[in-house]
């Protein structure tokens, strides 16, 4: 896999997962009201800023850990 492919894959994964989780958590905490979209978009931005770097950095670390344990 190329670095470009891994970066795009991590970007798309982070966008989708952070949007879904942040929406569910915003809905649970705020309820269905007029402020929901604003609360969700703010939460999504924060969640994406956390999830994108993690989705780039963690897979190689986890894969290396599993390889060292013989779990390829």
Buried (B, 14 or more C-beta within 10 A) or exposed (E): EEEEEBEEBBBEBBBEBBBEBBBEBBBEEBEEEEEBEEBBBEBBEEBBEEBBEEBBEEBEEEEEEEEEEEEE
